[in-house]
């Protein structure tokens, strides 16, 4: 039960901090997303993100910080197995399933609902 509570409050805290960042700065959402992914990769490289994920579970692995950490893990493993070329392959290999699922489910949602263009 405590795993669910930790995931809920940590994920909520991350979302609240990002919302504050969006409202208090003039940063565009795309730049904030890049900051989150890069921060997750840096925290993973330094070794801080894995203990954080062990504590928070899905609350830390689902947000964009977790995606950056996933990319870092993939690059690190690919470098160990494939050498220099792993720098370019690792991120794609580790995130391919998640990105593919997002594309497929987005397409299915567009079939079920009527998407509208912003005016």
Buried (B, 14 or more C-beta within 10 A) or exposed (E): EEEEEBBBEBBEEBEEEBEEEEEEEEEEEEEBBBBBBBBBBBBBBEEEBEEBBEEBBBBBBBBBBBBBBBBBBBBBBBBEEBEEEBEEBBBEBBBEEEEEEEEEEEEEEEEEEEEEEEE
